Amino acid sequence: MAKEIERKFLVAGDGWRRGGHSSMRLRQAYLASTDAAAIRVRIVDDRDAFLTIKSAGKGMSRDEFEYSIPVADAEAMLALRVGEMIEKIRHAIPCADGDLTVDEFGGGNEGLVIAEIELPDEACDPALPDWIGAEVTDDRRFYNASLSARPFSAWAPADRAAILGSGG
């Protein structure tokens, strides 16, 4: 069993766009999401697909089980989804303290930009770049399963404006 230790942040500005980094297009959907776990299917650049089960809960540590599956199966599973499809471009940004990614959301979550860093343990206090904004690790609204159930476009205009104005 793998343990994912991850912190999430809003992104403040476009400073993350400087420098070279790799990018991939993700389409994902949730087949089920409960208080205990979420089951997700993800297609990466239309050529790789994964079925993932993540334990639910607040905080930065969760159990994660991920399995490679045929893309054709993943495409069929997308039709079984609950909620909206999550569409995003994921950018990998070099960082000394962990794997830093920036997700630019599309579709119903257009305008939302979130950075995540995977850490070796919860005690790690990473040095973060200056374009990292407010931490949202404990705010479930920013979990992908929540964004599938209630996309950013469905948030109250004042809530969206507050997020976008504070670095999202």
N, C-alpha and C positions, 0 to 999 in steps of 0.2 A: 504494500500500500504506500502510495506517495503522499507526502504532506506538502501542501502549497502554503507558503508564507509570503503574503503579498500586502503591500500598502498601495492605496489609491490616492491620487491628487488631481485637482483641477489644473489645467495648464494656463499659465498667465502669459499671454502674448505668443509671438511666433519665433522666439529665440531657439526653440528646439529644431527648427527647420535648417539651421546652419549646420554645415558639416555633412559628411557622407553617412548615410544609413540605408539599410535595406528596408523594403516595404512589401507587404502582401495584402491581398484583398480577402476578407473573411465574410462569409455568409453563415449565420448560425441561427438555430431556433431551439426552443425548449419543448421537449416532449412531455415533461412533467416538472412541476416545481412545488415542493411542500416545505413545511417548517423543518423537515429533516434533511432533504436533499433536492438537488436539481439534476435533471437528465437533459443533456444538450447534444445536438448533432451540429458539427461544424465542417464547412467545406473551405479549403484554403486554395486560392488561385485556380479554382475549378479543376484541380488535379489531385488533391489529397483530401481525405475525409477522416473524421474522428468522431467517436461516440464517447462522451465524458459524463461521469457521475461525480458530482461534488457535494460534500456535506454542506449543509446550510448552517447559518449562525452568524453572529456578529464577531467582528475581530479580524485579525490578519491571518490566522491559521485555519486551514480546512483540509480534510481528507479529499484526495482527488484520484480517480481511476480513469485512465484514458486508453482507448483502444482504436487502432487504425481499422477502418472499414472501407469497402468499395465505394467509390464516388456515386455510382448508380444507386446503391442502397441509401446513401445519405440524401440524395435528391428525392427519393421516394419518401424518406422519413420527414423531410421538410413539410410535406403535405399533411403530416400528422401533428403538426406543431400546435401548441397553445400560445396565444398571443401573437405579437408582431415578429417578423423576421428582423434580426439584428444584422445590419450591414455596416462594415467599417473597413478602413484602411489602417493596418497596424504597421507602425514604423518602429524598428529596432534601433535604439540609441545606445552607443557604447557608454558604459558607466563602470567605475572601478568597484563599486560595492554590490552589484547585482545586475540582473537583466532588466533594463529599463525599456519600456515600450510606451508609445504614444498612440492612442486609438482616436482616429478622426471618424466620427459616426456619420452615417448617411441615413436615408429613409426617414422614418418617424423620429429619429434621434439626431437629425441634421443640426449642426451647430455646436454639438457637444464634443469636447475634446478632453480626454482623460489620460493621465499618465499613470502607469503601474510599475512597481519595482518588486521583483521577486528576491527574497532574502534568504540567507542560509539558516537564520534563526531569528526569533522575535527580539532578542537583545541587540541585534545589529542596528546601529544608528547611522544610516548611509549619508554620505556627503551628496547633497542634491544640487542640481544646477539652478541658477537664478530664475529660470522660467517656470519652475514648479510653484503652483499656487496652493490654495487651501487643501488640507488633507480631508478626504471623504471616505477613508477606510471603513469607518463605523456607520456611515450613512447608507442604508440599504437601498435608497432611491437610485444610487449609482451602480448597483450590481446589475450585470447584464440581464439576469432573470427578471429583475424588477423593471428594467427598461423595455423588456419584451412585453410585460404585462401592462405597463403604463409608460409609453414612450415620452421622451422629452417634449415633443410637440403637443402632448396632452396636458402638460403642466400649466398652471395658471401663468398668464403673461408676466405678472410681477415676479414669480419664482424663476422663470426662465431668464428674465432681464437681470435679476440679482446674480444668478450663476454666471451668465455671460459677462456681466460687468466686473465680477470678482476674479475672473481668469478662467472661464470655461469655454 
